[in-house]
């Protein structure tokens, strides 16, 4: 709702978030990546405390897990995406962190460790594995408070480790490290040394923090003008662990030419 990346929400003056809703789906396979992020208006939105519906897709919570029903079309090349994802938390936490000094932007790691089952009819595939669920929300555009950030979530034998490195718009920087156990307990830890990671085609800077042994980029998942996502192998808290990493360049996002490119990956249905 009111996606920070939506060009339509930005161009509208950000006055009506319920008129700018979408469900983003990204599938990464050995042969191809599939992406859908179709924005819709308020007529396509229905929600209550346990269910969130956008057009033909929906998220629902039954008290023990989250079910995501997906019926979407990819962009820029159209292809059907239809299937279901079920996420069952191994632990939940109500920890809430303000990311900026004015407390206008918040992050909550709802289920830092979870089990996921997914089954799609189009394309025909199914798997089960580890999962993660969090949320971000803010009272102003993300680019108003930050210039860029790097974020990662690593899977630990007893839970998860999460790193945040932020460059704020006011010139200050902040680095956060969280260790979250399967019992839901959250403990801070001192982030280790910073390490640069290889850049992609769009030259978005990305970095992480890792202990002795460092981090290695295993696979590039997204490479966009202002955003990069990758799979890492890294060393944290005495463990050699897999991680998902993202870098976000909000100075890039603010550029009019980048805003104009976004509809190719994020079309909107106006009716």
N, C-alpha and C positions, 0 to 999 in steps of 0.2 A: 504494500500500500504506500503510494507516494514514493516510489523507488528513487533512491539517490542517483541512479544512473539514467533515469528516464529523461530523454530530451523533451518529450511532450509535457511532462510535469514541470520541467524547468521553463519551457517557453510559455506555459500557462500562468506563471507567477507563483506556483506552488501553493495555491489557495484551497485546493479541493483534493486531498489525497485519495479519497474513496472513488474518485473518477479516474484514477491512474493506478490500476491494480494488475498484477501479473504473477505467474508462477514460472520460475526459471528451472529448466531441466537441462543437465549436461551429462552425456554418456561418453565415456572415453574407452575406446577399444583398440586392439592392436592394429586394425586396418583403417579405422575411421573414427572421427569424433562427431557426435550429433548434439545439436544445441537448439533449444527453443526458449524464447522469452517474449511471448506475444502479449502486449498490453491491451487491456480492455477498460471500458467505462463502468460507471456505477451500476448500470442495468445488469451487468454480468456478475455483480458481487452479491453474495449472500453469506452472512456469518452470524454465529452465536458462540457461547463459551466453549463449545466442543467441536465446531465445524466451521471451516473457511472454504468457500466455493468461489472459483473464478471461472465462469463459462462452464465447459465440460469437465474441468479438473477440480479436485478438492483435496483438502487435508482434514482429517478427523482424529480426535483423541477419545479413546474409550476408557481411560483411567489407568491402563497398563501400557499403552503404546500408541504410536502415531502411525496412521495409515494414509499414504498419499496415492490418490487415484489420478493417473495422468492420461490425458487424451489431448494431444497437442500436435502441432506441425512445426517442423524445423525451419530455420532461416540461416543463410539467405536462400539456399536451395530447398524447396519444399519436400518434406517426407513425413509420413505419419509416425508419431511416437505414442504408443498406447501400452499401458501396463500399470503395475501396482508395486509400491515400496512399503514395507512394514518395518518400523524402527521400534525396538523395545529397549528402554534404558536399563543398563546394569546398575546405574546410580543416577540420582538427580540432585541438583544443587540450586539453591535460591540466591547464590552469590551474585551480586550486581556491582559492576565497576564503572565509575565515571571516567571516561577517557580524556576529557578536556578539563581545563582549570575551572571553567564556568559551569560544569556539570550539565551541559546541554546534549551530550552524546554518551550513551550508555551501552554496555555490552554484558550479556548474561550467558554463561555456558550451561545451558539447561541440563543436558545429558552429555557430559564429556566422554563417557564410555557407554556404548550401546551395541546391540546386535541388530543386524539388518538382513532382511530377506527381500529379494526383488524378483519379480517375474513379469516379463513383457511378452506380448503377442506380436508386437510390431515395433522394432525388430524382434525376432524370436530368440530370446535369451533369458537366462535365470542364474542367480548366484546368491550366496549368503556370505556374510563376513562382518567386519567391525564397522561401527558407525559413530556418528557424532552429531549433536544437535545444539545450536546456539541461536542467539538473536541479537540484533543491534537495533536501536532506535534513537532518534534525535529530534530536537526542537528547532533545528536550522539545517541548511544544506551542509553536507559533510565537508565540502571544500571551503566553507567559511571558517572552519576550525583547524583544518589540517592541510599540510602541503603534500605529504605522502606517508605511507606506513608499510611495514612488513609484518606479516602475521604467520604463525605456523602452529599446527597441532600435531604432536607426536604421540604415538601409541606406546605406552609403557606396560610392563607385565602386570602392574597393579593399578592401572588407570591411564592417565593422560598427562602430558606436559604441554603447556600453551605459552607461546612467546608473542609479545606485542612490542614493536619498535615504531615510535611515532615522531614525526617532525610536525610541530604545530605551526599554525599560521602566525602566531606571535613571536616565533623565533626560538622557542624552547623545544626541548626534546624529552621524551619519556620512554623508558624501557621497562617492561613488565615481564615477570616469569611466574607461572602458576603451575603447581603440581596438584592434580585432583585425583583422589583415590576412588576406588570402586564403591566405597561407602559414602561418597559425595563430599567428603571433607576437602577443603581448599587450603593449600599452604603456599605462601610466597617463597620463591627462591631467587637468588641473585643470578640474573642472566649471564651466561659466559661470554667469551670474547666474540666480537662481531666478525663475520666473514662474508666477503662479497661472493655472489653467485654469478654464473654466466648469464649474459643478457640475450634476449631473443632478437627477432627481426626488427621489432619496433624500438629496441634499445631502452626499454624500461629498466631502470636500475633495480636490482634486487639483492638483498642480503639477508643473512640469518645469524644466529648465534649458536655456537657449538663448542663443546669441550674438546680436549686433546683427541686427535683423530679426525676432527673437522666434519664437514657436511659435504655430501656429494649429490649433485643433481642427477636423478635417475631418469626422469621423463618430463618433458614440457607438455603441459596440458592446455593452457591458454596463453596466447601471445597476441595481445591487443594494444592499441596505441596508448592506453593509460593503465592497463591491468595485465598482470602475468600470474599464472598459477602453475605449480609444478609439484612433482613427487620427489621427495628427498630421502636419502639415507643419512642419518646424522647421529651424533653422540651427545646425549643429555643425561644428567643425573646418574652417571656411571653406566649407562646402557647404550648399546648400539641399536637404534630404533628407526622405523619408517615414519615419515612425516608428510603432511600436505602443507604446502607453503603458498602464500600469495603476496604480491607486491601491488600497491595501488598508488598511482601518481595523480594526485588531484589537481596539480597545476596543469597537467595535460588535459584532464577532463574539462577544465574551465575553458579551453580553447574553442572558439566557435566552429572551427573546421572539424574538431573531434565530435562535438555535439551533432554536427550535420551528418557524420558518418554512422552514428548509432542506429538510425532507423533500419539500416541494412541487416543488422543483427537483432533488432528489437522493433519489429513492426507493430502497428496498432490497428485493432478492429474498432471502427468508430460507431458501428450501429449496435 
